[in-house]
Amino acid sequence: MGRQSGWVALIVVVVGTVVHAADPQPVEPPLDSLQWAVVNSLRHPERKTPEELLEAAVRSAAVEALGPTLEFLDLFDKALAADADPEATLAKLGDSFPVGELIQLRRFLEAAAPPDDAAAIAKLIELLRAASESRRTDPARLARAAADLQSDSRGMRQRAAETLLRGGTAALPVLIDLIGQAAPPAGALEQAASFVRTRRLTHQLVSQLGEAGVEGLIVWLGAGDQTQLPGVIAALQVLVNSGSLPADEPFTLDLASALLSLAASAESPEPVRQAAGSLLAKLAGAGLAPAELVDEPVSPAVACRLLTARLDQLLSPAGLPPADSLAEADTNLPVPTVKQFLWNAAAGRPEVGFLPPAQTRCLRARQLAGSLGVIGCTDPAAVRLVLLAQAEALLRFGDDPASIEPAADPVTAVGLLPSEVVAAVLTGPEGFNAETVAEVLDEALLRELPLAAALTARALREAAAASPIPVLAIRPTLVRALTAPADLLQFEAARTLAELAGPPCRSGRDRPSQPGGRHPLGCRFVAVRLRHRSGHPRPELPACGPPVTRHRLGAGLVAARSGCPRDGSAAQAAGVR
């Protein structure tokens, strides 16, 4: 074809971007008899609607007739521009048109058409998907369908059920509202019949959500509206009864962990505690939860122990969730991602998101840490893990406990977060304790969480500047951090050690008159002789405070700073000549 393809102006309708085809275009080979037969059948009778013209373009591409394909796409562009509601038409096409055929059309244009035409069809596919998704998950449309589900008209109920089924997990809010409806008063027979019918249809729709529904409801238990928890637990009961819960141990543990905080917390309303405990007992009876949960009610001690064990497993190196196989194969992604349901506070529902594995684990650990806090667990091991999870979440998602937006640069956040915010996330039930924070640093080192370890090292330094802390107790942990394979962690640990060692050594008239004097931190000043590599002695200078370090002073001099050796020999401790 010797003309510009005008159908690419479709993009103007939706995103306001004009794409121009390459010029000149390649010469097309003549059509054979089969191609002409297919094209003529598509031209007669004349097609006018966007649906008909897009179908004609797909059929032309199937027989590799490039000219007619671009011609039908031109007409599709004009028909869509003249449509009264292009967005609704795109949504309808996205719902009804087979995605596989559109992908075949795109591949044909990528191989035979100019690059701009291939890019335009790829953009069209994206627009169709986005419009379809927006229409399927529209809250107002789903709310109307929920109302129609209670209609006396069988046709309206059927259309409403189809709309809610296509909505997927986006329909959970209205379905939970329907499940949570109170039964009509006794004696209202017509209302009772409608109630039973609606409840039965609602249970059928919820059971169709499958594993995705369970994942979304788990997120709801930890972050959603607390007034709807009875309906959420009832929906989980429906899914468990329908066999939608997989026998995957991490998956079932996540569900049991989300229910434990509700079943054991004194803050939960009695109906919620009973419903959560009943579901836990059913899971335990089916072998999908620890056997000790069969007994009701669940004690806070049991819940604390089980949640701590789950958090311990999640924060281990083996607890990092594997990336999706498709995400690993997609080289266009900056990092592999994991499919994870996230709570959309604005929409009031869980939605599918894609996060890197580290952020995904961090979100799950944050929810478990919140559950342990709700129960009031004060076990030292649990407190350490909760503080570690909170430190990691602060770096990766900021100081908003409900945030689901990953931080732009967690590495930079280690040094830029306000001191009071850092201290707050590392404060346990009994307040800020430097020895506990040092144990959190040890946990971070063992679990290969260098950013959280660097943040705790910084917190120890700032705490020491504000008030006295047990330096001798936390020093070994900081020394171990110096060997970690993370530059930022080494820097924070070394800086903290240097500042904990106290002020620099005094010289001249201000230094102690004799070796063996006391340093403000309790260390003895020990004389260290500095000798030039040529063998000429240099004046004696005191060395003070741990750890033993060496500094090259230039001109062959080496200075040593000793950590109060018991035998008083700083030269032997530092290995200085």
C-alpha angles and dihedrals in degrees: 000000000000098000137079114267104246097188091080087075084082087092088064090064094058111020104014096238122131117212119195123206120237114268130245100031123211120265111261121228115241118267118254124225095270093051091048091050092052094045094048091050089053094049095051120090094029116253118220112162122082090242093054094045094049090050090050091052090051092049091049091051090051089065092039095246100154100180097052090043092058090042092056090046089054089053090045089055092052094046092050092048090052093047117112093227112021093175093056091046091052090049091050091049091048090053098046108028117088110249092211092062092050090051090052089051090052093049092050092051091046089056101039110019132068114277094254092057091051091048091050094054090048088053090048091055090051091050092049092051094046094047091047092049092048091051095046094050098039105135094212092051092048091048090054090049091052090053091048090051087070092051123120089228112096092205092054091048091051093050091046091051091051091050093049092045092053089048090067116184089350086074092058096099094056093040091052090050089054092048091049095053114121119243116257119257119275114274096032094113098172093048090046092053091049090047093052092047093049092046091051093049091046092052090050092052093047092049089056091062091075122176093347089059092052092050092050093048092049088058089046091055091059103037111012134096108303093211090066096051095106090057091045092052090046090053089050089051089055092050093047091049090050092054095247094134110095120222090241108134099217090047095051091043090055090053093046091047092052091051095044095068090053095045095048103034119103088210093064116097114252095250090052093049092050094047093048092047092049092051091047090052090051091050091048091049090053092049093250095113136030111296094234089069091071089087118078135248103037112228120228090237092057092045091049092051095047095045091048091052091050092048090047090053093045095051094049120098088255090056093072106112115238117249119251111269092234091050091052090052094048106092091186091071115089090220133002113268140209125223107243133168111236129193112247103203093188093055094034095229142089116265133189115258137170120229135166113265094254093054091045092054090045092056092050092047091049090055091050091048089052090051091053090049092051091052090050095236111182100175107135093232091050092047092053092051093046092052090047092050091048092050092050091047091049091057097043101037107017130241096306106100091206097048118125096177111102116235115257095232118008091179093060091044090066090073101029104050114107114262094235091054092050092048091048095057090048094050115107131201091283096044133261110336119183094205091052090049089051088054088051087053089053090051091051091052093050093046095047096243101141097170094054089045091053091050092052091049089054091048091054091052093050092045090053090053091054101044140351115284131184098270096178091055097052099036096085092055092052091049090053089051089061089069095053115115093241122098096205092050092048090051095050092045093048092047092049092049091049093051093044089055090070133230121342120273116279122234138195118013093352096062121095114278093232136026115260096050120148124260118215089251091055099263123129120241109239125192115242121193115218114207127191114237088244089066099254112133122237129206118284117257127187120248118211139184133007148316113054107245137168127215126189106224098188131254089062097299120139121194123199131200114201133205102228102279114210094233092052094240108128091168092060093044093051097036091231122158 
